[in-house]
Amino acid sequence: MLDTVAYFELCERFNNGLFLHHVPEVDVKDDGSVLRTADLIAADGWEVDLPLWADVAGCGPCHPGNDSH
C-alpha cells in the first residue's frame, strides 16, 4: 500500500483493526476481486487511484484462511 495511514484506517474500520498483509508471491487468480474492492472503497467515499488498482487487477485471493486479501 502506498498510503499506509489511509490503509490503516480501512483496516481499523473493516477488518477489526487487523492489518491485511499482501503476499505477492502466489499463484494469480484473476477473479475480479481487486477491482470490486476498489469499487467498494470508492463507494465508501475514499479516493481510489484506479490505474494503480487496475494494474494489479490480476491479483486475487491468495490463500484461503490466511490474513491476505
C-alpha positions, 0 to 999 in steps of 0.5 A, spaced: 500 500 500 502 506 498 498 510 503 499 506 509 495 511 514 489 511 509 490 503 509 490 503 516 484 506 517 480 501 512 483 496 516 481 499 523 474 500 520 473 493 516 477 488 518 477 489 526 483 493 526 487 487 523 492 489 518 491 485 511 498 483 509 499 482 501 503 476 499 505 477 492 508 471 491 502 466 489 499 463 484 494 469 480 487 468 480 484 473 476 477 473 479 475 480 479 476 481 486 481 487 486 477 491 482 470 490 486 474 492 492 476 498 489 469 499 487 467 498 494 472 503 497 470 508 492 463 507 494 465 508 501 467 515 499 475 514 499 479 516 493 481 510 489 487 511 484 484 506 479 490 505 474 494 503 480 488 498 482 487 496 475 494 494 474 494 489 479 487 487 477 490 480 476 491 479 483 486 475 487 485 471 493 491 468 495 490 463 500 484 461 503 484 462 511 490 466 511 490 474 513 491 476 505 486 479 501 
